[in-house]
Amino acid sequence: MNDNKLNLILKLSVIYLIVALILCVFAIFYTQSLKNDAEQKRLQNEIQVAQMQMPELKEPQATAAPQNGNGAEEAIALSGDKITGNSSAALTSPGGRKVIVLDAGHGKSSSAMSADEKRAEGYEYNESRGGWGEWRHYKNGTFGEECHGSGCTETAPSGGSCWYPMGNGDRSNEPQINLNNTLAAKKYLEQMGYEVRLTRTSNEQNPSMSKRVSYCFPNNDATQQPDAAMYVCLHSNAGGGRGTSYVALEGAYRQSYIASDYVAESNRAGDVINRKVAAASGLRQNSPIGNESYLILFNKSPVPIAYLEIGFFDDSSDLSILNSSYDAIGKAVAEGVDEYLNS
């Protein structure tokens, strides 16, 4: 074989290898694209199914704690600066399954909502307070009776008040992150046999906190006893930092139905779930977030509540994990719920 033929064979071999490499790279990207499309379709199907299953909401009505024959409160009794009552227990629905309320934090921007939408979602317009919003607390010992600035714990952030302006909850990227994690958690919880209620199923919704906690009751009817075993609120953090954490409850809460171990059980649930999320996602496990006892959900939930801040969506590394690992995060949330309720 002469040198010209040998060179030609070598050149053709190199060209063949390059073409084969290009085809392999194309096949990899094409396969990944198909997987992404399939995952997006699965999420859309989850959303459609959840929307069809959502019950019509009933406006919560003010209810005092149950009374015994002597007029004393059976479930809750105020004692000094604490609420005493029965220990938290995992409740079940009439169908025999434990009920979990999953709350994807935030939602549709207030500036994109009409007045009718805001009213239907449970917000009120208060001209003296500067516009649309809601109250942070119920009257002590009641459920559904908004405090209107008095007769409550009056916990609020520095410089704040019992009034929470609706616009303070507006976010751009976070609502979709929260919804992705929530839908994934719902899928795995239902596989475990739990009944799951979602407070919202799309980014076109933004319920008030009072409307969100109404899912703890049968048919969103707050005149009945709550039947949810726990409430899980999924958020993502921002403002400089990395990692996952939960917000700790502290101090006194005085809404109806909560048990004497409401704070301890809520914090235990947050810790268990947060540890699961960190281990499954690779997000750094941070210490609990403190000094936020004024959060509305803490002051309105009738059952133990785990409030998660999963990752920092303004950090590129955390955001990459949030965008690619929501299925693993949702599975970890479900496993954390299951571990908490069975330990």
N, C-alpha and C positions, 0 to 999 in steps of 0.2 A: 504494500500500500504506500503510495507516494505521499509526500508532505502535504500537498494541496488537498487531497482527499481527507487526510487526518485532521487538518485544520477545519475543513468544512463540517466534519462529524462533530468536532468539539464545539464549534459555533452553534450547530443545530441542537446539541445537548444542552448548552447554556440557555438558549432561547426556550427550549422545552421546559427546563426547570423554572425559569422566570414566569412563563405562562401558567405552569402548575401552581406556583406560589401565589400568583394573582388570583387564580380561581379558588384556592383554599381560603384566602383572605375574604374574597367576596362571599363565599359560602358561609363563613363564620358570621359576617355582618348581616347577611340575609336571614340566617337562622335566628340571630338575636332580635332582629326586627320583627320576625313572626312571633317570637315569645312576647315581646313588648305589646304587640297588637292584641294578642290573646289575653294578656293580663288586663289591658285597658277594657276589652270587651267584657271580661269577667267582672270588673269593678262596676261597669255600667249596668250589667245584669243585677248585681247586688243592690245597686241603688234603686233600680226599677222595682225589684221584688220588695225591698224595704218600704218604698213609697206606697205600694199597694197594701202593705200590711199595717201601715200606720193608722191608728184609730182616730176618729174625730175628737179633737181636744175639747174638754169641758173646762170653763173658767173655774179656777179654784175658789171655793167659798170659805170665808173665815170659820174655823171650827176650833172650839176650845178643847182642851184635853178631856178624855172621857171621865165621867164622874161616877163614883160609887154611890151606894144608897145613902150615905151620910153627907153627900155633897163634896167629899174630898176627891182630889184627882187621883185616879187609879194608876195611870201610866207614868205620870210625871208629877213631882212635887218640888217646889222651890225650897232650897235649904241653904241659907247663907248666900254665897256667890256661886253655888253649883246647882245643877238639876239632878235630882235623884230619881231612879226608876228601875225597871227591870233591865237585866243585861241584854245587849244586842244578841239576836239569834238569827240564823239564816232562815228566812221565810220562804214559803213556797206558794205558788199560784194555785187556784182551785184545781188546775190540771195536775198538780203534784210536782211541777218543776220549779226549781229556784229561778227567781226573776232577777236579771241583771239589767240595770239602766246604763247605757253607754251614751255619753255626751261628747260629741265632737265640738270642741270649743269654738266660739265666734261664729261667723257665717256671713250673710249678705251685708254689705256696707250700709250703714244707716242713711247715707246720702243717696243711695240708690233705691230706698224704700219709700213708698208713698205713705201718707198719713193713715190710710186704711190698713195697709200692711202692718205698720207699727202697732196700731191699736189691736189688730187681730193676733199679733204675736205677744201681746200682754204688756206693752209699754204704755205709759201715760204721758200726756202733754201737761207740763206744769210751767205756766208763764213766769211765775215768780222765781222758778229755779233755772230759767233760761232755755227751756225747750223740752224735748223728749228724753225720757229716762225711766228709772224705776227706783224703788226704795230698797235699801240694803237688808232690812230686817222685817220680820213680822212682830206684832205686839207680843210681849212676853207671855208664854203659855198658850199661844194660839197658833193656828196654821192657816194662812191665807189672808189674815187681817194685816194689811200693810201698816207699817209703823207711823208714817207721815212725820217722822222726826222726833217722836217721843214715845215713852212707854216700852222701850226696847233696850238692848244692851248699848246702843249708840256707838258701837265700834266703827271706826272709820280711819282711813289713812291720814297722815299728818296734813293738816290744812283742809281736810275733806269734811264730809257730813254724811248723814243718813241717805242723802240723795246721790244716785249714780247716773251721770249723764250718759245717754246711749252711745254717743259718739266716741266715748273713751274705749269702747270695745272694738272699734273698727280696726281691721287688719287686712293686708293685701295677700301675702303668700300663705299665711298660717292656716286659714280655713281649709284649704285643700289637703294640706299635710295632716291636719287633725282628722279629716274625713277619711283619708286613706287608711290611717291607723285604726280608726274606729270600725270601718267595714271589715277589715281583716280580723280584728278581735271578735266581731260578731260571728264571722264564719266559723272560727275555731270554738267559740263558746257553744254555739248551736250543735257542733259536732260532739261536744262533751255532754249534751243533753240539757243545757240551760235554755230558758226562755229569755230572749234579748229584746229590749225596747230601746229604740234610737230616738234621741231628742230632735235630731234633724237628719235628713237623708240626702241633702244637696246643698250647694252653696247659694241657692236662691232662698234659703230660709235663715232666720236669725231669731229664734225664740227668746223671750225674756227669761230670766232665771226662774221666776215663779212658774212659767209655763214648762220649763225644762224639768223642774222637780216634780211636776204633776204626774210625770211618767212613773213615779214610785207608787202610784195608786192604781187600782183596777179601773180600766177605761178612763184614766186621767181624772178620776172623780175624787177630789180631795176631801169630800164629806165622808168617805169610807176610810177604813184602816189601810195604811200602806202595806203592800204585799211584796215589795222589792227586797231582796236580801242585801243589796248594796248599790251604790251609785258610783260610777267610774267616769271621771272627767279627763279627757285627753287634750292636752295643749302642747305647744312647742314654745321655747323661750327665745329671747332676743336681748340685745343690749350689751354684748361683750361677754364671751365665755364659751365653754364647751361642755358637753355631757348631759346626762339625764338626772332628774331629781323629782321629788314630790314636795308639795307644799304642806307644811305641818299645821295642824290645828292646835290652838292653845287658848286658855282662858275659858270664859263661860258662854254657853249658847243656850237660848231659852225658848226655842220654837217647840211646838207640840211634837209628840211621838218619840223624840230622841231619848235613848236610855242613858243611864248614869255613866256607862263606859263609852259613850259616843266619841269623845276625843281620842281615847286610847285605842279603840278599835279602828277608827279612821286612820290614825297614824300607822298602826300595824299593817293595815291593808296597803297603804301607800308604800311602805318600806318593802313589803314582800313583792309587790308588782314592779317597783323600780329596780330591785335587784335582778329580777328576771329579765327586764328590758335591757339593762346594761350588759348582762352576760350574753344575751342572744344577738345584740346588735353591734357590739363593739364600741358603743358610746361610753364615755367615762362615767362611772357611778359617782355622783356628787352627794354631799350631805343634804339633809332636808332644808328646804327654804323656810325661814322663819319670819316673824313680824308681819304676817299677812292674815291674821285671824279675822280681819274685817271682810274677807271675800264673801260675796253675796251667797254663793252656794253653801258655804259653811254655816251661814246663818239661816238658811231656808231648807236644807235637805232634812227629810224626816228619818233617814237611815244613814249608816256609816258611809262615808264618802272618801274615795281615793282621788286626789287631784294631782295628776302627773304633768310635769313639764319635760317633754321628751326631746332632747337635743336643742341646739341653738340654730334656728333657721337662718340667722345672719352670719353664721360661720360656714365657710365653704366646705370644710371637711364634714361637719355634722350634717349640712344640707345634702351632701352627696349620699350619706347613709340614709337620711330620711326619705329621699326620693327613690332609692333603690331597694331598701330593706323593710318597707312597711309591712310586708307579709310576715317577716320574721318578728317584727315588733308587735304586730297584732297577735301572733301566736303566743309571744311572751306575756302579753297582757292577759290573755285568756288563761294561760297556765298559772300566772300569779293570782288571778281571781280564784281559780280552783284550789290552789294551795292555801290561800287565806281562808276560804270557807270550809276547808276540811282539816284545819289544824287548830 
